[in-house]
Amino acid sequence: MNLLDTLRSALRSLRANLLRSALTALGIIIGVAAVITMLAVGEGARQRVAEQLKSLGSNLMLVMPGTVTSSGVRLGAGTRNTLTENDADAIRDEIAGVLAAAPHLRGTGQIVHGNLNWSTVIYGVSPDYLTAREWTLARGRNFDENDLRSGAKVALVGQTVADMLFGGTDPTGQIIRVKYVPFTIIGLLESKGQNFAGQDQDDVVLIPITTARGRILGQQQGRLRTVGMVTVKMRDGADMKEAEERVRELLRQRHRLQPDQDDDFNIRNLSEVVEAEQAASRVLSGLLAAVASVSLLVGGIGIMNIMLVSVTERTREIGIRMAVGARPRDILTQFLAEAVILSLIGALAGVALGLGGSQALAHFAGWQVVPQIHAVLLAVLSASAVGIFFGWYPARKAARLTPIAALRYE
């Protein structure tokens, strides 16, 4: 019996018990659909995390002021002004591989335009800040050195601030009042969306750091050119761990810290955060796939169960076929073909159900799902492997029957 005849015979046998075949394939359908849907959900979550981390910028380190201890009580990070603009300049000039070292001050305040107002975050920054954050302008221009030297009253606004104060109109060239001081908007920032902590990065106003120090955030924050943070961006391919150690050594030297003294600053290497988030996403995707694969295993057990029942029911048929010349190999091939066909039919139906389920989740639940071609191929191949694995034992049992014992079976 050739392969084509074997397939025809297998299909006839499956059609003879159509409802039972459909119920048997249901386990594979659910398993394949679950694998495809869960992997799509996992990939969507991974890409969402990647987008949020990318919005922060890549190859970044955040250098923050250290703590102060009063009467044995440590008051927390940032309670001691230990960083200055000169530190940022030294990091940029003395450490190889630094693309930008952007100092900034941070505060909050009310922004007013006409009869509208909005409370937002105000950053006093240098022109390097946009480079460090990989932040581009939708319209207008960035600050320049003249703006810093003169303490110009100019501002860049985020998309959220622009929407709240100007609706859909172009805000560049408009006048806003920041803590009652008039500023001219010279640029509109591209949207960055929320960061991984859920904060709206577009709800911000950027002004020159010299203007922030002298007019907006007060002399207490700005004295001695102290800053609230330095954002350090390294060039692509830089060793972030080595760069972190170099920054630490430089700042300890500049701050005249003795070997037995603790750092009076903190460094947060965001590349480690990115790696940790990506590793967590990979683990999540693996767990989802593993849970979904249990459905495939259950479907395979169902196939084995039904095939064993089929062998028992068709024992006399097997005996007749062997008596007229069918070889054990032909019997083995036919029953194995039935199991594989059931698996493949279930896999194809499962692919359709999985892709449809993914789109339904995206539409109704608002989840970000990303169906993957390799997940579809993996699910189909896994279903075929399940059919072969769980169909082998019933097929082998049928092939090992002797004609006389089969014909005598009641």
N, C-alpha and C positions, 0 to 999 in steps of 0.2 A: 504494500500500500504506500503510495507516494504521499508527500506532504500535503498536496492539495486535497487529496481524498480524505486524509486524516482531519484536516480543518473542516471540510464539509460534514463529515461524520460527527465531529465535536459540536458544530453549530446545530445540527439536527437534534442531538441529544439535549442541548441546552434549551432549544425551542420546545421540546416535548414537555419540559417542566418550567415554563416561562416565569411563573410567579416565584417559584423557589429560586430560580436563577437570579431574578431581580432582587429578592431579599438577601441572597448571598452576596451579590455585588454591592449592596447598600453599605456594608461595613467598609469596603474599599473606597466607595464614593465619599463617605464622611471623612475617612482618614486622609485622602488626597486633598479634599477641600479644606480640611483643618490645617494641613501642612502649608498649603499655598497661602491661606488667609493669615495664619500666624506669622509666617515669614514676611509677608507684605506689611503686616502691622509692625513687626520688629524692625524692618528696614526703614519704614516711615518714621519710627521713633528715633532710629539712629541718625537719619538725615536731618530730622528736626533739631536734635541736639547739636549736630555738626553746624547747622545754620546759625543757631544761637551762639555757639562758641566762635564761629567765624566772624560774627558781628562785633565781637570784642577785639578782633585783630589776631594775627598769628605772630609767633616768636616774640611774645611779650613777657616782660617782667614788670611788676609793680613794686616800687620802693616806697615804703611808708615810714612815717616817723615812729619812734619807739615809745616805750612806756616810761612813766615816772612813778617812783615809789615814795609814798608819804606815810611816815609812822608805821612802816611795815606793810602798808596797803598798796598794792599795785593797781593803778587807776586805769589800765587798759591802753591799747594801741592808740597812738595819735594824741595822747595827752601831753606829750613833750615835743616842742618844735625843734627838731634836730636836723631837718633837711633844708637846704637853701638852693636857690637858683645856681649858685656857684658849684654845688655838688652835681647838679644836672649837667652843667657845662663840662665839668671834669670827666664825668662818665662818657659823654659824647666824644670828647677830644682824646682821652687817654686809653680807652678800651677798644681794642680792635674788633671790628664786626658790628659796631653799634651804628644803626641807621638813623635813629632819632632818640633823643632823651628829652622828653617834654615835661617840664614842671607845671603844676597847676594848683590853684586855690579853689575851694568849693564853698558855696553858700546857697541859701535859698532866699527868694524874695518875690514881691508882687510885680508883675509886668503889666503895663497899662498902654493901651492904644485906643484913642478916642474915648468912647464910653464903655469899652470892653477891658477886662483885666483877667489875669491868669497867674496863679502861684506856680512857680517852677524852680528848677535847679539852675544856679548860675555858676559857671566855671570861668575863672580867670586863667587863660592859657597862653602859651607861646605859639608861633606859627607851626612848630613841629608837631603840635598835638594831633592835627588831622593826619599827618604822615604816620605817626605812631599808632593811631587807631584805625588806619586804613579807611578813613572816612572821606568821602568825596562830596563835592558841592553839586547840588542840582542847578543852582543859579548863583551868579555873583562871583565874588573873589574871596580869598583867604586874607587873614591879617598879613602885614609885612613888618619889617624892622622899623620903618618910620612910624607905624601905628604904635609899636611898643615904646619907642623912644619918646614920642610926644604924649603918650597916655591918651590916645585918640578915643573918642566916644563912639565907637563902632561896634557892631555885634553881628554874630552869626546865630541863626535860630534853627531849631529842629522842626521837623514836620508837624509834631503835635502842637507846639506853640503857634506855628503859622496857621494851623487849622483853627485853633481856638480864637485867635485874634484877627485873622484876615480871611477866614473861610477858604475859598478856592482861588483867591487872587494872589498875584505875585507880591511877596512882602518886601523885596529888595527896593531900597531907596526910601522906605517908609520910616517914620520916627516912632520909637517906643520909649517909654519911661521905665527905667530900671531903678527901683527905689528912689523915685522922683527925679532921677538924672536922665536927661534926654540922650538917646543913642540912635544912630542911623544904622539900619540893617543893610549890610553890604553883601550878605550871602545867605542862601538857604541850603541846609544840609540834606543830603540824601537820607532816606529812611533806613534805620537799622533795626527797628522793631524791638521786641523784648529781649533782654539777656536771659541767661539760664536761671537767674534768681527771680524772674518775672517782672523786672523793672523796665519801664518804658524808656529806652535810650534816646528817643526823639523828643522827650519832654525836657528840653534843655536850651539854655542861652549861653553862648560863648562870647566872652569879651577879652580884650588884651589883658594880660596878667598885671601889667603896670597900672592900668586903669582900675582893675579890680582892687588892687592894693591901696591905691590912693583915694578912690571915690566911693567904692561900693561895699567891700568887705571889711573895711576899717583898718586902721594902722596897727592894731594889736595882732591881727593875723599876718599883716604884711611886713612888720618891722624886720630889719636885718635880712630882708629878701628871703625869709623863710617861706616854705611851700608846704602844701598838704600832702602832696604825692608827686612822684616822678615816674612817668610811664616810659619804659625803655623798650625800644623795638630793635631786635637784632636782624641782621641780614639773613636771607635764606641760606640754609645749610650750616648755620652757626651751631656750635655745641652749647645748648642752653645751660647745662649744668656747669660747664667750665666758665661760661660768661657770668653766671650767678656768683661763683666763687671770686672771680676777678672784681666784680662790683663790690662784693663784701670786703675784700682786702683793701680796695681803694677807699671806701668810705670809712673803714676803721682807721686807716692811715690819716685821712683828712680830719677825722674827729678826734684824733690823738687818744685813741683807746688803748689801754694797756692789755697785754695778753690775758690777764686774769679778769678783765672786765667784759661784761656782756655787751652785745651789739645794742646801740641806741637807735636802731632802725630795724625794720622788718622787710624781707624780700619775699614776694610771692611769685613763683615761677608758673605762669599760666599754661606753659606747655605741659606741665605735670597734671594740671586740671583737665586739659584737653585729653591727654592719654587716659586718665582715670575715667572720664565720661565715656570715651570710646570703648574702653574695656568693659565698662558696665553695660553699654549698649550691645556689645557682642555677646556677653553672658546672657542678657535678656533674650536676644534672638535665639541663642542656643537652647535656652530653657523652653521657650515657646515652641521651637521645632521638636524638642524632645517630648513635650507633652502631647503635641499633635501626632507624633509618630506612634504613640500608644494606640491611637485609633486604627492605624494601619496594621498593627500587630493583632488587634482584636478582629479586624476584617480578615486577616490571614487565617486565624484560628477558625473563623466561620467557614472559610473556603475548605479547610481540611475536614471539618465536621461534615459538611454537605457532600464532599467527594467520597468520604468513607461510607456515608449512607447510600450514595449512588452506586458504589462498588457492590455493596450488599444487595441492593435491589436488582442489579444487572448481572448477578453472578451467572445465571443460566445463559444469558446473552453472551457473556465472555466465553463460557464453555462451548457454545455453538460456534462462535467465531474461531476459536482455537481448533475445533474439530474439523473445520473446513479449510484450515491452512494458515490462519493468522498466527504470526509469531509473537512471543512475549514482548519483543521490542515494539510491535505494532500496537499492542494493548497499552503498554507503558506510554507511548507517544500520544495516543488518543486521549487518555485521561489527563495527561500532563497538559495537552493542548486545551482541554476544557477549562482547567484551572487557570491557565495563562490568559485565555480569552475572557473569562470572567473578570480577571484582574484588570485587563486592558480596557474593557468596556467600563468598569467601575472607575478606572483612572481618568478616562476621557470625560465621563460625566462629572467626576470630582473636580477636574480642571475647570469646566464650565461653572460649576457651583462655587468653587473657590474664588474665581475671578469676579463672578457676580456678587458674592458675599463681600469681597474686598471693596468693591464700588459702593455697595449698600452701606458699609460701615463709614466710608468716606462721606457719603451723602447725608445719612441720617444722624450719625454720631459725631460728625465733624472731625474724625481722626484723619491724620495724614498716613495714607497707606501707599506703598510702592510695590506693586506686583513685579516679580523678577522672573525673567525667562529661565534662568538656571534653576529656580525653585520649581517651576513647572516641569522641566526636564527631570529634575531629581525626584519629584513626586511620581512621575510616570515610570521611571526606571525602578524606583523603590516598589511600586505596585507590581511591576512585572517580576521583580525578585521575590516578592511575597508570594505571588502565584506559583512560581517554580518551587520555592522552598516548601510551602505548605501543601502543594499539590503532589510533591514527589512521593511522599509516603503512601497515600492512597493509590497512586498510579503504580507504584512498585508492588503493592499488595495485590492489585488486580493482575499484574503481569506474572506474578509467581503462582497464580492458581493453576492447577492441573486440569486438563479438559474433563477427565472423569469425575473429579471432585466437584467441579463447577456444574456439570450436567446433573449430578445427583442432588444438588443443593435445593432444598425446599423453602 
